[in-house]
Amino acid sequence: MRKERVKINTEFIRLDALLKFAGAAGTGGEAKLAIQGGQVKVNGQPCAMRGKKLRPGDRAELPGLTLVVE
């Protein structure tokens, strides 16, 4: 499993924006489908909310990839 750290300069980042920013999804539509399709976990729990706010220390997991927000 690949692990990437994503540094943000704001208080939080939305889950769909994180997937696009990190390159895990090419478009917002791809991010939406992955999230609503149950392929994404946030901090180990399945998450179907595109607008979920992630703050430093949170993790988003997709098959084969973990994104750690810093």
N, C-alpha and C positions, 0 to 999 in steps of 0.2 A: 504494500500500500504506500502510495506517495503522500508525503506531508508537506504542505506549503504554509508559510507564515505570510499573512496579509496585514500590512501596516496601514492604519487609517489615521487621518488627522482630524476627525470629527468625533463627537460623543458616541455615535453609533452608525451602523450601516445596515440597510435593509438586506434581507436574505437574497432576494432576487438580484439586487445590485452587486452583492458580494460575489455571486456566481459569475456574473458578467465581468466584473472587475478582475477576478482571478483567472478568467479564461476557461472556466469550467462549463460555461454556456456561451454560445456565440451571440445569441440575441436574448431579449427579454422574453420572447415567446418560448424559446428553448428552456430558459430558467423556469418559467411558469409551468411548463409540462413536466419537468423533472420534479419540481416541488409538489405539484398536485398529484403526480403519479406515485408519490410515496417513496421516491428514490433518495430523499434527503433527510438526514437526521441532524438535529441541533442539540449539542451537549448530550448525545447518546439517545435522544428521544425522537421518534418520527415527528416531522413537522410539515404541515400542509399550508402554512401561512406564508404567502409571498412577502408580506410586509413585516415579518418578524424582525425586530430590532436586535442586532448583534452588537455587543460591546466588547472591548478588549478582554481577552480571556475565554471568550466563547469559541466553540468549534462547530463547524458544519461538515458533515460527512456525506460523501457520495460514494458509489461503488468504486473502489480503487484510489480514492482521494480524500484527504482530510485537510480542511482549511482552518487555520488557527488565526483568529483576529488578534492583532496587537495594537 
